[in-house]
Amino acid sequence: MNKTSTEQPLTIGIIGLGAIGCLISSQLPKNSKVLALPRNTYQDSIQFELTSPNGHSIGGRNTTQYYQWPIWKNEKLDVLLVCCKASQSLQALQQWNKAIHSDTQIVLLQNGFGQHSLFIEKFPNNPLFAASTTEGAFRSQPEAVTHAGIGQTQWGFYGGTHAAFKLPLASLQGNHSWSDNIKQVLLDKLAINAVINPLTVKYQCKNGELLTQPEAFAELIELCKETELFFEKIQLPLSFDLFEKAQFIAKLTANNVSSMLQDTKNKQPTEIDFINGYLLRKAIEHNIKLPISTSLVDLIKSYEAEKKIC
């Protein structure tokens, strides 16, 4: 269960107000003071509209709410949520190092694995928590976010100094729960991202088309075998059958364009270094060959190097 301290008004900073960052910020306790820590600080505040399903019923009417978070101005932060891409973590650390007080609890809500050690190394005396979400959200306009799919967000202690989590999950809107093994949750999601995201780039397809394009489906089968066997060899087995889970997620998100495919189309850096790239680094440590992941990392890196429109 969630090991939280006595509930009290919190000052919460957010780095990374993309679609998921905006969505999670809207779910924070109403008595919290929420502050934005953006890449560009010339603004006085960050504004966005969030359109969400009205309840869980199919066909329910949508509701739109307006949010405006002031920019951080040296306030002492109780909690810092880091929702930017893993590849942007170092830049975020450099820019907002001064915002992290000795009592600030840091929460990473990102895809990928490996960036957590950067924070523990930089802030060894701060409690580091992690979160993983299955919520679906996307930017429909520059200042508008659509809550496209209702999911669950799991939170848990990752490392650093042990402390009771200040954020009261019971006071958050949406479906939030505490995990006593957040690393397993992150590894499970890493495996799913490692088999779905790069293949959607290779085959230029939506998630569901990985199941309907024969060549893509055949490679999905082999990539799942390679990835699942890798986790077994390093003695970090997944909590599910990877191929079955990948098919389920691909069907569930059939019409979604993966974040990695969106990034390559928008000429943006991807998170490949913290997804399949992380697997390759661990594979080298254990003298394991991952030929399919290696070829996919090479492919994605070629897009990044060329800034090529896919």
Secondary structure, DSSP 8 states (H G I E B T S, - for coil): ---B------EEEEE--SHHHHHHHHTS-TTSEEEE--S---SSEEEEEEEEESSSSTT--EEEEEEEEEB--S---SEEEE-S-GGGHHHHHHHHGGG--TT-EEEE--SSSSHHHHHHHH-TTS-EEEEEE--EEEEEETTEEEEEE--EEEEEEEESS---B-S-GGGSSSEEEE-TTHHHHHHHHHHHHHHHHHHHHHTT--GGGGTTSHHHHHHHHHHHHHHHHHHHHTT---SS-HHHHHHHHHHHTTT---HHHHHHHTT---SGGGTHHHHHHHHHHTT---HHHHHHHHHHHHHHHHT---
